[in-house]
Amino acid sequence: MNEYEGIHDKEEMRKKMHKGMGMNHGMPDPEKIKEILDIVSEKIPGLLKELSGLLYSPESAKNYAGAAATFYKELTAAGMDNEQAFDLTRQYMSTLNIGSMAKGFGHK
């Protein structure tokens, strides 16, 4: 039997759930918040460094260039003129650029 079974009153359920989440009278427990922020501050820098290594490694650059070249070649092989193929390839490359996507994140 879990700790919420047998609770039929919505208010009692809400209080029990808030207590389990470190909530007291609708306010988060400052110690819980500190604990979460400490963990986040430990983990985020390492994750960002790892992500940066994946995105900007020589292997990633090679794959990025290969994808762009293949895209361009396919367009020209299908009969598109060089200028149109170049413009579409530039647009395609911008969709692969995580850095520019991240800059625009949250902006309308």
PEGIHU-V989381 format. One record per residue. N is the residue number from 1. PSI is psi in radians with two decimals (none if undefined). NEAR is the number of other C-alpha atoms within 8 Angstrom. Layout:
n = <N,N>
psi = <PSI,PSI>
near = <NEAR,NEAR>
This chain:
n = <1,2,3,4,5,6,7,8,9,10,11,12,13,14,15,16,17,18,19,20,21,22,23,24,25,26,27,28,29,30,31,32,33,34,35,36,37,38,39,40,41,42,43,44,45,46,47,48,49,50,51,52,53,54,55,56,57,58,59,60,61,62,63,64,65,66,67,68,69,70,71,72,73,74,75,76,77,78,79,80,81,82,83,84,85,86,87,88,89,90,91,92,93,94,95,96,97,98,99,100,101,102,103,104,105,106,107,108>
psi = <2.23,2.98,-0.23,-0.20,2.49,-0.09,2.07,-0.30,2.15,-0.72,-0.73,-0.73,-0.80,-0.80,-0.74,-0.72,-0.76,-0.71,-0.72,-0.45,0.18,0.41,2.50,2.02,0.68,-0.05,2.39,2.57,2.12,-0.61,-0.66,-0.74,-0.79,-0.76,-0.78,-0.80,-0.64,-0.76,-0.79,-0.77,-0.44,-0.70,-0.68,-0.83,-0.73,-0.70,-0.72,-0.70,-0.74,-0.76,-0.75,-0.73,-0.67,-0.71,-0.60,0.35,2.78,-0.64,-0.72,-0.72,-0.72,-0.78,-0.71,-0.84,-0.72,-0.71,-0.75,-0.75,-0.76,-0.74,-0.86,-0.82,-0.72,-0.69,-0.80,-0.61,-0.48,-0.04,0.08,2.49,2.81,-0.70,-0.80,-0.74,-0.71,-0.80,-0.79,-0.63,-0.69,-0.74,-0.73,-0.76,-0.62,-0.47,-0.38,-0.16,1.73,-0.64,-0.79,-0.55,-0.71,-0.63,-0.66,-0.08,2.21,-0.12,2.53,none>
near = <3,4,4,7,6,4,8,6,6,7,6,9,11,8,8,9,8,11,9,7,7,9,11,9,4,6,6,10,9,6,6,9,9,8,8,8,8,8,8,8,8,8,8,8,8,8,8,8,8,8,8,9,8,8,9,8,9,6,6,10,10,8,8,9,8,8,8,11,8,8,9,11,8,8,10,11,7,6,6,9,7,7,6,8,12,9,8,8,11,8,8,9,9,8,8,7,8,8,6,8,9,7,6,7,6,4,4,2>
